[in-house]
Amino acid sequence: MTGREQELHICTFAGHSFVFSATVEDHLKDEIETYLADIDEASFYVGGRGEFDGIAAAAVRAAKARHRD
């Protein structure tokens, strides 16, 4: 590979069926932004079951919209 080699960054989410805290989504968004601040590109894997997975997926979609480059 010529030039700068790209590192592979993967972030996964695992959570519960029910979320009992109203601040989880805000915390996830903050953590995703902190994670993305130090890297060029990342892959995110989110499950498809349970309330936490839906919140995590929404936070990843929001980050993707903010970081279209």
C-alpha positions in Angstrom: 0.0 0.0 0.0 1.4 3.4 -0.9 1.0 6.5 1.1 -0.6 6.6 4.5 -2.1 3.3 5.5 -5.6 3.4 6.9 -6.2 1.7 10.2 -9.4 -0.3 10.8 -11.6 1.1 13.6 -14.6 -0.8 14.8 -17.1 0.1 17.4 -19.8 -2.2 18.6 -22.8 -1.7 20.9 -24.5 -4.2 23.2 -27.2 -3.3 25.5 -30.5 -4.2 27.2 -34.0 -4.6 25.9 -35.2 -1.7 28.1 -33.5 1.6 28.9 -34.4 3.2 32.2 -32.3 6.4 31.8 -33.3 9.4 29.7 -29.6 10.4 29.3 -28.4 7.3 27.5 -28.8 8.8 24.0 -26.9 12.0 25.0 -24.1 10.0 26.5 -23.8 7.8 23.4 -23.7 10.8 21.1 -21.0 12.4 23.2 -18.9 9.1 23.3 -19.3 8.6 19.5 -18.1 12.2 18.9 -15.1 11.7 21.3 -14.3 8.4 19.5 -14.5 10.0 16.0 -12.3 13.0 17.0 -9.2 10.9 16.9 -9.7 8.8 13.8 -10.5 9.2 10.1 -13.0 6.4 9.6 -14.9 3.8 11.6 -17.3 1.0 11.2 -20.2 0.7 13.7 -22.1 -2.4 14.5 -25.4 -2.2 16.3 -27.8 -5.1 17.1 -31.4 -5.0 16.0 -33.2 -5.9 19.2 -34.1 -4.0 22.2 -34.5 -0.3 23.1 -30.7 0.3 23.6 -30.0 -1.0 20.1 -32.5 1.5 18.6 -31.0 4.4 20.6 -27.4 3.4 19.6 -28.4 3.1 15.9 -30.0 6.6 16.1 -26.9 8.0 17.6 -24.7 6.5 14.9 -27.0 7.8 12.2 -26.8 11.3 13.7 -23.0 11.1 13.8 -22.9 10.0 10.2 -25.1 13.0 9.2 -22.6 15.3 11.0 -19.5 13.7 9.5 -20.4 13.3 5.8 -16.9 13.9 4.7 
